[in-house]
Amino acid sequence: MPGPRRTAAALGAAAVLLSGCSTAVGVSVPGGAAGCGDPRWPAQVGGHERVDTDPANAAVAAWGDPAVVARCGVGALAPTETECIEIDGVGWIPSSLSDGTRFTTFGTDPALEVLVPSAYDPAPLVLPAFDEVAKALPPNGLRCR
């Protein structure tokens, strides 16, 4: 049976190892992810560095804590009565979530979805970081009016 010092040392080592582990952001990979190719995700969003996702997949990415999450390959949106926001030539349709806002590109197929927690309000300010990814998606003929 190990002595108290050996047990304390083992527990201390385990705590150091556990504190070094980072928690990946849980995401779901969209069904149309193959249509995105290999998106060129930004290194930072809103001044926050990229963090790991679970699962790790080229079609999903996250930044910060709480995480801004981007998913490429969601279904294209149909015409809607919801006001379309155009930023840097990219159309976005916002929808309120309980803890933030979901923005989905309008006029691309597949679409890009960006989930922005309330902590980043005003949420549209993070969208320019996704210009390159959104503009690389195939247009479907729809545009903001």
C-alpha positions, -999 to 999 in steps of 0.1 A, spaced: 0 0 0 15 34 -10 24 58 17 7 92 21 36 111 4 36 88 -26 -2 91 -29 0 129 -26 27 131 -53 7 109 -76 -24 131 -71 -4 162 -77 10 149 -109 -25 139 -121 -37 174 -113 -9 190 -133 -17 167 -163 -54 174 -161 -48 212 -158 -28 211 -190 -57 195 -210 -79 219 -229 -115 213 -235 -125 212 -272 -157 229 -282 -184 203 -291 -198 209 -326 -217 190 -353 -204 188 -388 -229 199 -414 -241 174 -440 -229 196 -469 -194 201 -455 -179 185 -486 -191 214 -507 -169 238 -487 -136 224 -497 -110 234 -472 -121 268 -458 -94 294 -449 -106 301 -414 -93 333 -398 -66 330 -372 -86 353 -348 -122 364 -344 -130 394 -323 -94 393 -309 -98 357 -298 -75 328 -309 -88 297 -326 -96 268 -302 -100 230 -308 -133 215 -319 -147 180 -312 -149 165 -337 -119 181 -355 -130 187 -390 -120 212 -417 -157 224 -421 -160 236 -384 -139 260 -364 -142 279 -331 -126 309 -314 -126 322 -278 -145 313 -246 -174 313 -249 -168 302 -284 -178 318 -316 -185 287 -338 -184 286 -376 -198 257 -396 -195 255 -434 -218 233 -453 -252 240 -438 -282 241 -462 -287 272 -483 -315 295 -471 -346 301 -492 -360 336 -498 -372 349 -464 -390 379 -449 -362 382 -423 -341 413 -428 -308 404 -446 -277 422 -433 -250 429 -460 -215 433 -446 -185 437 -470 -206 423 -499 -217 392 -479 -254 387 -471 -262 373 -436 -296 363 -422 -296 366 -384 -318 345 -361 -319 349 -323 -308 321 -300 -313 318 -263 -277 328 -257 -267 347 -288 -273 350 -325 -269 326 -354 -259 342 -388 -262 322 -420 -249 334 -453 -276 343 -478 -270 337 -515 -245 308 -512 -249 271 -516 -237 256 -493 -241 282 -466 -218 293 -438 -233 295 -403 -217 316 -375 -229 312 -339 -221 343 -319 -226 342 -281 -242 373 -264 -209 381 -248 -197 394 -282 -225 419 -288 -229 437 -310 -227 403 -328 -224 415 -364 -190 431 -356 -174 396 -358 -187 388 -392 -161 405 -413 -136 379 -401 -155 354 -422 -155 374 -455 -129 352 -472 -147 320 -463 -181 333 -473 -170 348 -506 -153 315 -516 -187 297 -515 -206 292 -547 -233 318 -552 -269 306 -558 -284 337 -574 -301 351 -542 -290 385 -528 -300 408 -500 -324 435 -511 
